[in-house]
Amino acid sequence: MMNTSDPSFRMLLLGLMVVQNSFVVLFGRYTRADKTTEELYVVNDLILICEALKFILACALEHNTTNGKLMKSVKENIIDVPLDALKILIPSMLYLIQNSLLYVALSNLSAPLFQVTYQSKLLTTALVSVVMLQRSYKFKQWVCLCLLGLGVAIVVLGEKKEPKDDENADKDDGNAEQSITVGLISVTIACFSSALAGVYFEKVLKKPTMITTEGGQEKTKNPVSLWMRNIQMAFFSVIIALINGQLVKGPDADKPFMHGFTVYVWIVVVLQAGGGLLVAAVIKYADNVLKGLATGVSVVTATICSMFFFSTPLTGQFAFGSAIILGSVYFFTNDLPCQNHESKIEHKASGDDVELNQPLVTSSSKS
């Protein structure tokens, strides 16, 4: 069995995140692009199936982690402390909003434009972290965040300049209408939903749970396991999706359950469900540097693949904006070259024998 503290294991997680991030966008775009309104599947059905699969996978992982004591874990972390479990209802609703809007965005934006603009969630997550977790960032990091926003703006302007004067461009050919404005608004709201849900989930995950003993006294217990929190979140997400399905109106209301589910849609289901658990694994065994690199690399991967699969034209302006975004993502989580050099000099001056080129082991990776 591979050692989870081994750098090769972290590289494996990097590769898996790049593949998941890239292909969920490519397959998601493929299942929504150039489809008539009648052919499109209902996004709420997809989310329901994804969350149900995630619930099953999380239960299996919790069962394995607790050595077969899944029901005991459910009793201790849900039945005995229902109010604590209800905390996860908030991020569940936010993630449902995020996932719904992501597919609205995929229906209106090209895969590269979606992939790059969605990286704005780094900025929104930083802002929400400052407010909710009282975190502070270096000046260099705020500069990177501003450059990231600039890069997104350059990419968007480049996308708007694509020629659209084809005589048949505005004719209704039966395909679902696309709007770059709707797509960008959806991405923006999805980024804020992702930030709020992620930061809130992190706060709940790391905060010790207060329980009341039989004597009426309160005491703290260790934070609930990552897999149990995923079980709670998936459960609430399934309930919300079921309720939301009953409120669907318009053309989607007449479609039967799982209408339009092709092989490619099922691939998206597996990628989405597995991706949620993969992020949890990255949080546990790796660090933010790995997540930042995976996010940046996935942008390039999805963009290159989109050139071949969707014949998406990529302009020099798009490449320039993408380069700014990739550089911002990387330097947000890594020291600048001059800072690395100064750090090495300080370590040598202090007689520190620590190997600076070795991967840092964070508290999360030690666990």
N, C-alpha and C positions, 0 to 999 in steps of 0.2 A: 504493500500500500504506500502511495506517495506521501512523503512528509509535507504537511501543509505549510511549514515554515521554509521549505526549500524554494529558492528563487525560481526554479523551473516550474514549480506549481503555480507561482504568481504569473509567470509568463503564459502558462496554459489558460489561466483565467483571463488574461489580456486577450489572447487569441479568441476565446469563446465570446467575450464581450464585443469584440470587433465584428465577428461573424453575426452575432445576434442583432446588434444595433444596425448593421448594414442591411442584412437580408429581411428584417422585419419591415424596413422602409421600402425596399425594392418589391417584395412580394405584396405588401400592403398597397403600394401604388399600382401594381399590376392588376390587383383584384378590383380596383376602383376606377382605373383609367379606361376611357373609350368604351364604357359600358352604358347601355340604355338604362333609364330609370327602372324599367321593369326587370332588368337582369340583376341589378344591384342587390346585394344581401342587406339585411337590416343590421346596422352597427350594434344595436343593443343585443341582438341575438349572439353576435360574435363575442361581445364583452361577457355575456352570461356564460357561454361555453368556456371562454378563457379562464374566468374566475373559478368556475367549477373544477376545471382541470388543475388549476393552481392549488385549490383547496385539497384535492386528492393527493397531489405531490407533496404539499406541506405536511399533511397527516402522515404520509409514509416516512418523511424525513424525521418528524418528531417521534414517531414510533421507533425508528432506528436509533435516534439519539438517546431516548429514555430506556433503551433496552426492552422494548415491548410494553412499556407502561404508558401508552398513549391515553387510555381512559383515565388513569390516575392524574396525568398531567392536565387533562381537560377539566377534571373536577377541581383541582387545586387552582387553576389559572382562569377558569371561566365560571363554573357553577358556584364556587365559594366566594368569588369576588366579582360579581356581575357588573358593578359600577366601573371597576377598572377595565373590564373587557369592553364596555361601551365606549371607552375613550377612542377606540380604533374606528368607531363609526364615522368620525370626522374625516380622517384621511381616506377612508373608503369612499365617501361621497366625493371628495376632491379628486381622487384617482379616477372615479367613474366619469366625472366631468372632463378630466384631462383626456382619457382614452376616447371618449365620444368626439371631442373636438379634434383630436389627432386625425381621425378618419375623415372628418369634414375637410381638414387641411389637405390630406392626401388626395382627396377628390378634386381639389382646386389648384394644387401646386405641383410642379414637377418634382421628382424625387430629390435632385440636388438642391433645389431651392428650399424644399421642406427640411432636408437634413441639416443644411447650414443655418437657416433661420431658427431652427429648434435649439441650436446651441446657445441661444439667448437665455435658456434656463439657468446657465451658469451665473449670469448677472442677477436674475431674479432670486435665485437661491442664496446668493451672497447677501442681497438686500434683506431678505426675510430672516436670514441667520443673524444679522446685526440686530434686528428688532426683537426676535423671539429668543435667541440664545446669547445675546449680548457679546457676540464675537467681534473681534477687531481685525482689520486687514492692513497690510503694509501699503505704503504709497504705490509701490511697484504693482501690487495686485489690483488696486483701483484703476491704475493706468491701463492694465491689461483688460479690465472689464469695459472701460470706455472704448478701447480699440476694438474689442469684440463687437460692441454695438455699431461702431463705424464700419467694420467689415461686413456686418449683416446689411447695413444700409447700402453699401456699394454693390453687394450681390443682388439686392432687391431692385436697385436702379438698373443694373445690367439685365435682369430678367424682364423688366418692363420695356426695354428697348428692342426686344425680339420683334421681328417684322410680323405685322398682323393685318396687312392690307390685302390679303388673299380675298378674292371676290366671294368665295364660299365660306369664309371664316366665320361670318355671323349668321349663317343659315342654320336652321334647326334640322339636324340630321337624325334626330331621335336620341342622341346621346345626352347624358345629364349635363346641364350647363355648368361651366367652370368660371370662377371669379377669383382673381388674384387678391382682391380686397377681402373677400370672405375668408380666403385661405390664410392671409396674414393676421387678420383679427383672431381667427381660431387658434393659430399658433401662439399668439401673444397671451391669450387667456389660458391656454394649455400650459404655457411656461409658468405663469403665476400659480396655477392650480398644482402643478408638479412641485414647485418650490414650497408652497404652504404645506402640502401633504408630506413631502419628504422631511422637512425640518420638524414638523409636528411629530411625525413618526419617530424620528431620531430622539426627540425630547422624551417621548413616552417610553421608547425602548431602553434608554439609559437611566431613566429615573427609577429608583427603587419603589416597589409597590408597598403601600400601607395596608396592613390587615388588622382586623380586630380579633383579639383572643377571646376565649370563653369567659375570662374575668373582666371583659370590657375594656382592656388596655389595648392600645395601638402599638404595633411594632412593624418594623420594616422587613421585607424579604428581598432576596436577590431579584434583579430585573428578570422579567419573563423572557424565555428563550426566543431567539429570532424566528424559529419555525412556528412556535406557538402564536406569535404576533401575526405571522403570515396566515395562519389558519383563521384567526379572528378577522383579519382584514378581508380575506377571500370570502368568508361566510357572510359578512355584512354586504360585501359587494354583490354577491349572488342575490341576496334579499332585495337590495336596491334595484338591481337589474330586472328582477321579476316584477316589482312594482312599476318600474318605468315602462316595462313592456306592455302593461295593461293601460298605460296612459298614451301610448303611441297613436298619433292621428295622421291623416293624409294617406298618401299612396302606400306607405309601409304598413299601415294598419290592416290592409287586405292581404298582405303576404303571409303565407304559412310559416310556421317556425322553421328556422334554418333554411329558408328560401335562398337559393343562389349559392349554397355552400359547395364549392368545387374543391378539387384536390389542393389547389393553391390557397384557398381560404383556410383549409385545415392545417396547412403548413404555417400560416400566420398564427393560428390558434396555438400550435405547439411552441412557436417562437416567442409569442407573447407570454404564455404561461411559464415557460422555462426561463424567460428573461427576467421575470420578477424575482424568481428564486436565485438566479445567477447574481443579480445585484446584491442580494442578501449575503451570498457567499463572498463577494468581493469586499463588502463592508467588514465581514468577519476575518478574512484571511489576508486581505491586502490593504491598500491605502488610497488616498485621494490622488496620488501621483499616477497610479495605475489606472484609476477611473478616468482621469483627465486625458491620459495618453490613448486609452481605448476609444473615448469619445472623438478625439481628434482624428485618429486613424480611420475610424468608421466613416467619417465625412468623406475622406479621400476615396476609400473603398467603394462606398455607395455611389459617389460621383463617377468614378471610372466605370463601374458596372452599368450605370445608367446610360453611358455613352453607347455601349454595345447593345443593351436590351431594349432601350426606348428611343435610341437615336437622338438623344437630347443634345442640342448644340451648346457647347460651352465656350463662352467668349473670353477674351483676355481680361475683361473687367471682372468676370465671375472668378477667374483664377486668382486675380489680385486680391479680391475680397476674401476668398477662401484661405489664401496664404496668411492674411492678417488674422483671421479667426483661428487658424491652427496655431500660429505663433502665440496668440493671446492665451489660448487654452493651455499650451505647454508652459509658458513662462509664468502663468498664474500659479501653477503648482510646483514650479522649479525655480531655483535661483538663477539670476542672470550670470553670464560667463564671468563678469568682473567680480561679482559677489562670491562665486565659487573659488576664484583665485585668492581673494582676500581671506576666505574661510580657511583655505589650505595653509596660508602663511600664518594665521593665528594658531592653528592646530600645531604647526611645526614649532612655533615660538614657545608654545606652552608645553612642548614635549609629549603631546598626545599621540599615542600609537594607533589610534583608531584608523582603519582603512576607509578613506572617504569615498572611494569608488564603489564600496559595497552597498547593496540596497538597504535602506533604512528599515528597521523592524519596529512597527508601531505597536501600541498597546493592543490594538485590535488583532494584529497578526500574531501576537504572543498567545492570545486566547485560542 
